[in-house]
Amino acid sequence: MALNRTNSIIVVEALATGCVATTAMLTIHNACASTINLFGTDEQRATYLPRLCNLDIKASFCLTEPGSGSDAGSLQTRADFDTSTGEYVINGGKAFISGAGMSDLYLVMCREASGGISCLLVPLQSQGLSFGQVEKKMGWNCQPTRQVLFDAVRVPLANRLGAAGQGFKMAMNGLDGGRLSIGACSVGAAQACFEISVKYVKERRQFGKAISEQQATQFKLADMAGKISCSRLALRQAAGLLDDGHPAATVHCAMAKKIATDYGFEVCNEALQLMGAHGYLKDYEVERYVRDCRVHQILEGTNEIMRHIVGRAIVAD
C-alpha cells in the first residue's frame, strides 16, 4: 500500500538524520515516479515504474532554467512537434538539476508552439542531450548538480506525459509534496545536530563544570527543541491537509516549508556554535548538516516566495 504524505514525511525526516543530501535526492527521484504514476499512460507506468521503484534507473526533474527560477512559468526550453516523424524536437537548457548526468530519465518541462507547457520523458541516451560542468556546491555534494542541455533532442509522442499543455499543472502539483519533503529533510538534520550538540555540552567542561550546566546553554537548547517541535507539527498539519485534498493545503505547505527550513537551518547553526571550534570540524559532522541545509531555504520555491504565497492568501477576498 502506498504511503500517504503524512507517513512519507516521517520516513524522510528519519532518513535525513543520516544524510540530508542522499535523502533529498531520493525525494526528487520519488517525485518523478509519482508524477509518472499520476499522469502517465498504462504503458508509461509499466515501462518506467517497476525500474524506478527498484532504483534500477534513476530520474531527475527538469524545470528550472538559467532565466526562470521562481518565475517557473517563463521557461523558454522549446518542444516543437515534427508532424512528419511524429516526434518532439527539444531545444534549450535547464539549470541546477540534481542528478544530471547520473540519472537515466529526465522529466523535462518544455514550451510548445501553442505556448502551453508540456512534460516530456527524455532518456539519458537521447542524441543531442548533454550536460554542463558539475557545479561546485556548498553542500549536497553526494550528488551532481549540472545544467541539462538539449540540442535538437528528439523524443516520440509516446514520451509525452499527460496531455499537451498539462506540464505546468504537473509541476505545480508536485511542489506541495516537494516542499513538505524538503522541510522534513531540514527537521531530520536539525534533530541530528540537536542530539550531537546535547551530548557534546554534557561532556565539555569549562570553568570547572559541564557547559550544559550554564543557564545560557540550557536556554539555547530549549529554543532549539522548540523550533524542531514547531517545524515538525507544522509539516504534519500541512501533510494532513494535503492528504485530505483541503483547499488550504497549498498555503499550509508553503508556510510549513518556510518554518521548517528556516528553523532547521537555525538549529543546525546553533548546534555548531554550541560546539565552538569542534563544531567546525568534519569529525563531528554538524558542519555538513549546516552546509546541506542552507539550500533548503532556496529550492522548491524560495522562502520569500513562500511568504508571498501565504501573504497573498491572507489578504485575498
Stockholm file with secondary structure:
# STOCKHOLM 1.0

chainA/1-317         MALNRTNSIIVVEALATGCVATTAMLTIHNACASTINLFGTDEQRATYLPRLCNLDIKASFCLTEPGSGSDAGSLQTRADFDTSTGEYVINGGKAFISGAGMSDLYLVMCREASGGISCLLVPLQSQGLSFGQVEKKMGWNCQPTRQVLFDAVRVPLANRLGAAGQGFKMAMNGLDGGRLSIGACSVGAAQACFEISVKYVKERRQFGKAISEQQATQFKLADMAGKISCSRLALRQAAGLLDDGHPAATVHCAMAKKIATDYGFEVCNEALQLMGAHGYLKDYEVERYVRDCRVHQILEGTNEIMRHIVGRAIVAD
#=GR chainA/1-317 SS CCCCHHHHHHHHHHHHTTCHHHHHHHHHHHHHHHHHHHHCCHHHHHHHHHHHHTTSSCEEEECCBTTBSSCGGGCCCEEEEETTTTEEEEEEEEEEEETTTTCSEEEEEEECTTSCEEEEEEETTCTTEEECCCCCCSSCTTSCEEEEEEEEEEEEGGGEESSTTCHHHHHHHHHHHHHHHHHHHHHHHHHHHHHHHHHHHHHCEETTEEGGGSHHHHHHHHHHHHHHHHHHHHHHHHHHHHHHTCTTHHHHHHHHHHHHHHHHHHHHHHHHHHTGGGGGSGGGSHHHHHHHHHGGGTSSSCHHHHHHHHHHHHHCC
#=GC SS_cons         CCCCHHHHHHHHHHHHTTCHHHHHHHHHHHHHHHHHHHHCCHHHHHHHHHHHHTTSSCEEEECCBTTBSSCGGGCCCEEEEETTTTEEEEEEEEEEEETTTTCSEEEEEEECTTSCEEEEEEETTCTTEEECCCCCCSSCTTSCEEEEEEEEEEEEGGGEESSTTCHHHHHHHHHHHHHHHHHHHHHHHHHHHHHHHHHHHHHCEETTEEGGGSHHHHHHHHHHHHHHHHHHHHHHHHHHHHHHTCTTHHHHHHHHHHHHHHHHHHHHHHHHHHTGGGGGSGGGSHHHHHHHHHGGGTSSSCHHHHHHHHHHHHHCC
//
